[in-house]
């Protein structure tokens, strides 16, 4: 069974393909995940991460850009962007502990990106994690009364 790290690695690949202009990559996601032996719960997890990142891409990119000090967003490598987008989604929207996600992003960058990427990604994600305005709350479930209230 695949680990969450392997699932995230596959999602970074899907996000990378999407960023290269393959906007229909989601049609092939199951095949790609199967090739990576990502099945069952980890496949559901991967789909959720990929679709959630894509659905919130404008917000995520805006947040990343907000924390770039002296960097042009367009000059950042596509692999690095994919890693930061996924991590930003998990921190901002899913509300996963930022320390876990930043560590995971650093590990992904060590294997998928160049030698300077882990430090750069760490700095950007740390700034996002510390920015209270960056947290987008998921809508809370509202309890629906079983009976109509009497007036």
N, C-alpha and C positions, 0 to 999 in steps of 0.2 A: 504494500500500500504506500502511496506517495505521501510525503510529508507536506506540511504547509509551506516550507521553504521551497520545495519542488513546485508546488502549485503557484507560488508567487513568481518563481523563475519563469514558468510558462506564461503567466499573465504579463510579465515584462516583455516577453517575446511577442505576445499578441498586441500589446500597446505600441511596441516598436514598429510592427508591421502596419498598424493603423496610422502611425505618424508618418510612415513612408508614403502614405496615400492609399493604402489598401483598406478603404472604408468598409468593404464587405468581408473583412477578416472574421467577423462574428459568425458568418455562415460556415466557416471552416474550423471554428474553435473546437468543436467536439472531436474532429479528426485529429487536430494538432494535439489536444489533450490526451487522446487515446494513444497517439504515438509516443507521448512522454509518460505513458502508463499512469495517468492521473485519472482516477475513477471514483465513483460513488460520492461520498461526502466531500472529498477534496476537489472533485470536478464541480460540484455545486458551489463550493467556496470560490473556485477560480472564476466561474461564470459571474458570480455576485461581484467579485472584485473588478473584473474586466468591465462589466456593464455599468457598475456604479461609477467607475472612473470615467468612462466615456460619457455617461449621462451628466456628470458634473465637471466636465473638462474645462469649460470657460471659467468657472469659479476657481478650480484648482490651479489653472495656469495664471490667473490673476493673482492668486495668493503667492505662488512661487515667485512671480515677477516682482511682487511687492518687497520681497526679502532679498533680492539680488542687489548687492551693493557693488557697483562698478562693473557689472556683467551685462552683456546684451543677451537677452533670452534666446534670440535666433542663433547665436553662436554656440550655444550649449549642445553637446552631442545628443543624438536621439536616444541612445541607451540611457544616458544620465537623466534625460527628461522623463523617460518611461519609468525609471526607478523612482524619481521624485514624485511623479504624478500618482503612482500607486501608493506610495507612502503617505502623501498628503491626503489622499482620499481616505485612507485608513485612520489617520490621525483626526482629520477635520470632521468627516461624515460618519464613519463607523465608531469613532470614539475609542479606538484601541489605545492602550497605554503607549504613549509616545516613545518611551525608552525602548520598548520591545520593537516597535516599528522602525525607529532610527537604527537600532542595532541590525535588524534584518536588512534594511536598505544598504547599510555599510557592507554587510556580508555579500549582498547581491552585486554591489559595485566592485568588490574585490575580484569577483570571478567574471563579471560581464563587461567591465569598463576598464579604463586605463588607471595607472598607478596614482594619479592625483585626484581621481574621482571620489574615493571614500571621504577624504577630508572636506572637499567641496560640498558633497551631498550632506554630510553630517552638519556642516555649518548652516546650510539653508533649512534643513528639516528641524534643527534645533531652534532656529529663529521662529519658524512656523509653530512649533510646539509650545513656545513660550508666549506667543501672541494670542491673548485671550479673545480678540476679535475674530480670530481665524476659525474658531470652533462653531460649526454649523450644527445646531441641534437637530436630531432626527425628530420628526413629528411624534408627539406622544399619543399613545392610544387613549382614546376617550371611552370611558365605560358608558355603555348605552343602557338606560334603564329598561327593565323587562316589562314594566307596565307603564302606561301613560300616567303622568302625574294628574291628580285631580285639581281642578281650579275652583 
